Structure formats: structure tokens, C-alpha cells
């Protein structure tokens, strides 16, 4: 295999080949054809062992950027890499200069939570602030789409994309349910816009906002009920179903 071929295989995901690269006398600071360093490829794939090997042979973490690539590691769901970078001195609350996004924001951009909630755990365990706001109205690549920041906290994003466990992690760390984005919306508002299930909404209710304990989701209520069962749900004298989909005496989210 040629030297260039070896580099391309590393770029394709075979980060274990950095050992062969060095054994052949190749530079630990070598770059692939697109100008990306080997250490950067290892970070992209979350291979901490390969990174440690390159660093032990003269490479520098500084090549990963000002915040040592922590936001990228959080975005990609690499909890081991996040922990390694934090232990190496990365700022757990490092903000992007343009958007103001922190590593916590970066870990809360997808509904695929298995890996990313582990990142959230690591960040919070090392003191990440769950109430940092983004700079509003700045284009962000965090969602790989045409969208802009809204002055939101990590809890706002978790309200849209997180699981119950995600919310529990942030709330236990002091995330503010009543934080408002640049449009005045709270995390409860985001959860409402994204039509999140009741279990999510209940965790985000605050003040006078609540869900009736007997609330029937509209999708189920609109199906109606067979005659024998429907009697219990007929409108009462007050004009609402006894356990139906209408608003409770308290405000609903």
C-alpha cells in the first residue's frame, strides 16, 4: 500500500492504521489530500487511543482548534473523547464566537439520544452550565439545515429533541424551566411547537402551566368511544367531558 493510500484509509475510518503510518516512518502531523491532519481524523471518529498514540509521538492537541474540538466531539456523540479533551484542559463551556453555542448545545441537536445523552452526562459532571444562551439570529450548522439560533438554552433544545432522561439530567443540574429565548418562548413552548409527548411536557411545566392528570390526548379523543364507554366521557353540565380532551381548570401546556 502506498503512503497516500494508507492516509486515505485512515481518513475513511481505519484510524487503527496510524500505528502503521508511524512504523513506516510517516509523519504524525501528516495530512490527507484534503488538508486534514491525522489527529483530526482520529477525533472525527472518536478514536481516543489513536489520538493518544499520535500525541505521544509529537502531535499537538492545539491542531484541533481553540477549544480543542470539544464542541465537535459533543456534536458527534463521542463521550470518551469529550472526557479526554476536558481532562486535557478543554473549556467545558467554550462558546462558538459567532453563534455562542456551547458543547451542551452541540450535544442536543438530534433525537438520537443513546450516545449524545452520555455526552450530556460527561459535560454536566464536569460543571457545564445548562443555562448558557446562544447569540440569536445567527446561522448555525448544528442541525445541518438552513436555520438560525434563537437565543436558546440547552434545555430549549432538549425540549425539542431530548428524552425524559435528557431533561432529567439538565433539570437536576439546575436548568431553568422559565428561561426565554429571543422570541419569548420557554422550553415548554419549544416542546409544544414540536408536539412532544405528555411525559416531556409535564417535566417542563412551571407556574400556572400544568397538564390535567386525566388528560386524553387529542388523537385518542377524536376517535370517539363505543356506546357503553362513551357515557363516562359525555359533556358535563359545565360543558366539558368528564375525562375528555378539553382544558382543565388549570392552564395546560
C-alpha positions as CSV (number, residue, x, y, z in Angstrom):
1,X,0.0,0.0,0.0
2,X,1.3,3.4,-0.9
3,X,1.8,6.2,1.7
4,X,-1.1,8.1,0.1
5,X,-3.3,5.0,0.1
6,X,-2.6,4.5,3.8
7,X,-3.6,8.0,4.6
8,X,-6.8,7.7,2.6
9,X,-7.7,4.5,4.5
10,X,-7.2,6.4,7.8
11,X,-9.5,9.2,6.5
12,X,-12.1,6.5,5.6
13,X,-12.3,5.3,9.2
14,X,-9.3,2.9,9.7
15,X,-7.8,5.0,12.4
16,X,-6.0,1.9,13.7
17,X,-3.6,2.3,10.8
18,X,-1.9,5.4,12.4
19,X,0.3,2.8,14.1
20,X,1.4,1.5,10.7
21,X,1.8,5.1,9.5
22,X,4.3,5.9,12.2
23,X,6.0,2.4,11.9
24,X,6.7,3.2,8.2
25,X,8.4,6.4,9.2
26,X,5.5,8.6,8.2
27,X,4.9,12.0,10.0
28,X,2.4,12.1,12.8
29,X,1.5,15.5,11.5
30,X,0.7,14.2,8.0
31,X,-2.3,15.5,6.2
32,X,-4.7,13.7,3.8
33,X,-5.3,15.1,0.3
34,X,-8.0,17.5,1.6
35,X,-5.6,19.0,4.2
36,X,-6.9,17.3,7.3
37,X,-4.4,16.1,9.8
38,X,-4.4,12.5,11.1
39,X,-5.2,13.7,14.6
40,X,-8.3,15.5,13.3
41,X,-9.5,12.3,11.6
42,X,-9.0,10.3,14.8
43,X,-11.0,12.9,16.7
44,X,-13.7,12.8,14.0
45,X,-14.1,9.1,14.5
46,X,-13.8,9.4,18.3
47,X,-10.7,7.1,18.5
48,X,-9.1,8.3,21.7
49,X,-6.4,5.5,21.7
50,X,-5.2,6.6,18.2
51,X,-5.1,10.2,19.3
52,X,-3.1,9.3,22.4
53,X,-0.6,7.5,20.3
54,X,-0.2,10.4,17.9
55,X,0.1,12.8,20.8
56,X,2.8,10.6,22.4
57,X,4.8,10.8,19.2
58,X,4.9,14.6,18.9
59,X,1.5,15.7,17.6
60,X,-0.3,18.6,19.4
61,X,-3.9,18.9,20.7
62,X,-3.7,22.5,19.6
63,X,-4.2,21.3,16.0
64,X,-7.8,20.6,16.9
65,X,-8.6,24.3,17.3
66,X,-9.0,26.9,20.0
67,X,-11.5,24.8,22.1
68,X,-9.6,21.6,21.4
69,X,-12.5,20.3,19.3
70,X,-14.8,19.8,22.3
71,X,-17.9,21.1,20.5
72,X,-17.3,18.8,17.6
73,X,-16.8,15.8,19.8
74,X,-20.1,16.6,21.6
75,X,-21.9,17.1,18.3
76,X,-20.7,13.7,17.1
77,X,-21.7,11.9,20.3
78,X,-18.2,10.9,21.4
79,X,-18.4,10.9,25.2
80,X,-14.9,9.3,25.7
81,X,-13.3,11.9,23.5
82,X,-15.2,14.7,25.4
83,X,-13.9,13.4,28.7
84,X,-10.4,13.1,27.3
85,X,-10.4,16.7,26.0
86,X,-11.8,18.1,29.2
87,X,-9.2,16.3,31.2
88,X,-6.6,17.8,28.8
89,X,-7.8,21.3,29.5
90,X,-10.7,22.0,27.1
91,X,-13.2,24.6,28.4
92,X,-16.5,22.7,29.1
93,X,-18.4,25.9,28.4
94,X,-16.4,27.1,25.4
95,X,-18.7,29.2,23.2
96,X,-18.6,29.5,19.4
97,X,-17.6,33.0,18.6
98,X,-20.5,33.5,16.1
99,X,-23.4,31.5,17.5
100,X,-22.5,31.4,21.1
101,X,-23.2,27.7,21.2
102,X,-21.6,25.6,23.9
103,X,-20.7,21.9,23.9
104,X,-24.0,21.2,25.7
105,X,-25.9,22.9,22.8
106,X,-23.9,20.8,20.4
107,X,-24.9,17.6,22.2
108,X,-28.6,18.5,21.9
109,X,-29.1,18.7,18.2
110,X,-30.6,15.3,17.5
111,X,-33.4,13.0,18.7
112,X,-30.9,10.1,18.6
113,X,-30.0,10.2,22.2
114,X,-28.2,7.0,23.1
115,X,-24.7,8.4,22.5
116,X,-25.5,12.0,23.0
117,X,-27.0,11.7,26.4
118,X,-23.7,10.2,27.6
119,X,-22.0,13.3,26.3
120,X,-24.5,15.4,28.3
121,X,-23.7,13.4,31.4
122,X,-20.0,13.9,30.9
123,X,-20.3,17.7,30.3
124,X,-22.6,18.2,33.3
125,X,-20.4,16.1,35.5
126,X,-17.5,18.5,34.7
127,X,-19.5,21.6,35.5
128,X,-21.1,22.6,32.2
129,X,-23.6,25.5,32.6
130,X,-27.0,24.3,31.5
131,X,-28.3,27.9,31.2
132,X,-26.0,29.5,28.6
133,X,-27.9,31.1,25.8
134,X,-26.9,31.2,22.1
135,X,-26.5,34.5,20.3
136,X,-29.8,35.0,18.5
137,X,-30.3,35.1,14.7
138,X,-27.0,33.6,13.7
139,X,-26.8,30.9,11.0
140,X,-25.8,27.6,12.6
141,X,-24.7,24.3,11.1
142,X,-25.7,22.4,14.2
143,X,-28.8,20.9,12.5
144,X,-27.2,20.6,9.1
145,X,-30.1,22.7,7.7
146,X,-31.0,26.3,6.9
147,X,-31.7,27.6,10.5
148,X,-30.6,30.2,12.9
149,X,-30.0,30.4,16.6
150,X,-32.8,31.8,18.8
151,X,-31.1,32.8,22.0
152,X,-31.9,29.3,23.4
153,X,-30.5,27.4,26.3
154,X,-29.6,23.7,26.2
155,X,-33.0,23.0,27.8
156,X,-34.8,24.6,24.9
157,X,-33.1,22.1,22.5
158,X,-33.7,19.2,24.9
159,X,-37.4,20.1,25.0
160,X,-37.5,19.7,21.2
161,X,-35.2,16.7,20.7
162,X,-34.4,15.1,24.1
163,X,-35.9,12.2,26.0
164,X,-37.2,12.2,29.5
165,X,-33.8,11.2,30.7
166,X,-32.2,14.1,28.8
167,X,-34.5,16.6,30.6
168,X,-33.9,14.9,34.0
169,X,-30.1,15.3,33.5
170,X,-30.4,19.0,32.7
171,X,-33.0,19.8,35.3
172,X,-31.0,18.1,38.0
173,X,-28.1,20.3,37.1
174,X,-30.1,23.4,37.5
175,X,-31.5,24.1,34.1
176,X,-34.2,26.9,34.2
177,X,-37.6,25.9,33.0
178,X,-38.6,29.5,32.7
179,X,-35.7,30.6,30.6
180,X,-36.9,32.5,27.5
181,X,-35.3,32.6,24.0
182,X,-35.2,35.7,21.8
183,X,-38.8,35.2,20.9
184,X,-40.0,34.9,24.5
185,X,-40.5,31.1,24.3
186,X,-39.7,28.9,27.2
187,X,-38.6,25.2,26.9
188,X,-42.2,24.3,27.4
189,X,-43.0,26.4,24.3
190,X,-40.4,24.6,22.3
191,X,-41.8,21.2,23.4
192,X,-45.3,22.5,22.4
193,X,-44.1,23.6,19.0
194,X,-42.5,20.2,18.4
195,X,-45.6,18.3,19.6
196,X,-43.7,16.4,22.2
197,X,-45.5,13.8,24.4
198,X,-47.0,14.5,27.7
199,X,-44.1,13.0,29.7
200,X,-41.9,15.7,28.2
201,X,-44.4,18.5,28.7
202,X,-45.0,17.6,32.3
203,X,-41.4,17.9,33.1
204,X,-41.3,21.4,31.7
205,X,-44.5,22.9,33.2
206,X,-44.0,25.8,35.6
207,X,-46.0,28.4,37.4
208,X,-49.7,28.1,36.3
209,X,-49.0,25.8,33.4
210,X,-50.0,22.1,34.0
211,X,-51.5,19.1,32.3
212,X,-54.7,17.6,33.8
213,X,-53.9,14.3,35.3
214,X,-56.8,12.7,33.3
215,X,-55.9,14.4,30.0
216,X,-56.8,12.3,27.0
217,X,-54.5,13.0,24.0
218,X,-56.5,14.6,21.2
219,X,-55.6,11.9,18.7
220,X,-57.3,9.3,21.0
221,X,-60.2,11.6,21.9
222,X,-61.1,12.3,18.3
223,X,-61.6,8.5,17.7
224,X,-64.6,8.6,20.0
225,X,-65.7,5.6,22.1
226,X,-68.2,2.7,21.8
227,X,-71.6,3.5,23.4
228,X,-71.0,1.8,26.8
229,X,-67.7,3.5,27.3
230,X,-68.8,6.9,25.9
231,X,-71.2,7.7,28.7
232,X,-68.4,8.4,31.1
233,X,-66.9,10.9,28.7
234,X,-70.1,12.9,27.7
235,X,-70.0,16.6,28.4
236,X,-70.9,17.5,31.9
237,X,-73.2,20.4,32.9
238,X,-70.2,22.6,32.7
239,X,-69.7,21.8,29.0
240,X,-66.6,19.7,29.1
241,X,-66.1,15.9,29.1
242,X,-65.6,14.4,32.5
243,X,-62.2,13.0,31.4
244,X,-62.0,14.3,27.9
245,X,-59.6,16.4,25.9
246,X,-60.7,19.9,26.9
247,X,-58.7,22.2,29.1
248,X,-58.5,21.6,32.8
249,X,-59.3,24.2,35.4
250,X,-55.6,24.8,35.4
251,X,-53.8,26.1,32.4
252,X,-52.5,23.4,30.1
253,X,-49.2,23.5,28.2
